[in-house]
Amino acid sequence: MAGSGLGKRAKGDLGKVQIAGRLREETLVTVAWIAARLGMGTAGYVNKRLYRWRKGMLA
């Protein structure tokens, strides 16, 4: 995602979480791949953020 500005955002940024959620729903990429490509830390952290996002626990 070079040139998209995602690297400047926090690893748990809501925009990144929304992108990660869409990638998980619409593609077969792994959470580890998403974490690495979006600069979101570990796969476990991404899973936790996605869970909270789906449950409406993120603003």
C-alpha positions as CSV (number, residue, x, y, z in Angstrom):
1,M,0.0,0.0,0.0
2,A,2.9,2.3,-0.8
3,G,1.9,5.9,-1.3
4,S,-1.5,5.5,0.4
5,G,-0.5,7.2,3.7
6,L,-1.5,4.2,5.8
7,G,2.0,3.9,7.2
8,K,1.6,7.2,8.9
9,R,-1.5,6.2,10.8
10,A,-1.6,4.4,14.1
11,K,-1.6,0.6,13.9
12,G,-5.1,0.4,15.4
13,D,-6.5,3.2,13.3
14,L,-10.2,2.8,12.6
15,G,-9.6,3.2,8.8
16,K,-7.1,0.4,8.9
17,V,-9.5,-1.8,10.8
18,Q,-12.2,-1.2,8.3
19,I,-9.9,-2.1,5.4
20,A,-8.8,-5.2,7.3
21,G,-12.4,-6.2,7.9
22,R,-13.3,-5.8,4.2
23,L,-10.2,-7.8,3.1
24,R,-11.2,-10.7,5.5
25,E,-14.7,-10.7,4.2
26,E,-14.0,-10.5,0.5
27,T,-10.6,-12.2,0.0
28,L,-8.7,-15.3,1.2
29,V,-5.7,-13.4,2.6
30,T,-4.6,-14.3,6.1
31,V,-4.7,-12.0,9.1
32,A,-0.9,-12.2,9.2
33,W,-0.7,-10.9,5.7
34,I,-3.1,-8.1,6.5
35,A,-1.1,-7.1,9.6
36,A,2.1,-7.0,7.7
37,R,0.7,-5.1,4.6
38,L,-1.2,-2.5,6.6
39,G,1.4,-2.1,9.3
40,M,-0.9,-3.1,12.1
41,G,1.4,-5.1,14.3
42,T,0.8,-8.8,15.0
43,A,-2.0,-11.0,13.6
44,G,-3.3,-11.4,17.2
45,Y,-3.7,-7.7,17.6
46,V,-5.5,-7.4,14.2
47,N,-7.8,-10.3,15.3
48,K,-8.6,-8.5,18.5
49,R,-9.3,-5.2,16.7
50,L,-11.5,-6.9,14.1
51,Y,-13.5,-8.7,16.8
52,R,-14.2,-5.4,18.6
53,W,-15.0,-3.7,15.3
54,R,-17.6,-6.3,14.4
55,K,-19.2,-6.1,17.9
56,G,-19.5,-2.4,17.6
57,M,-17.0,-1.8,20.4
58,L,-14.8,0.6,18.3
59,A,-15.9,4.1,17.6
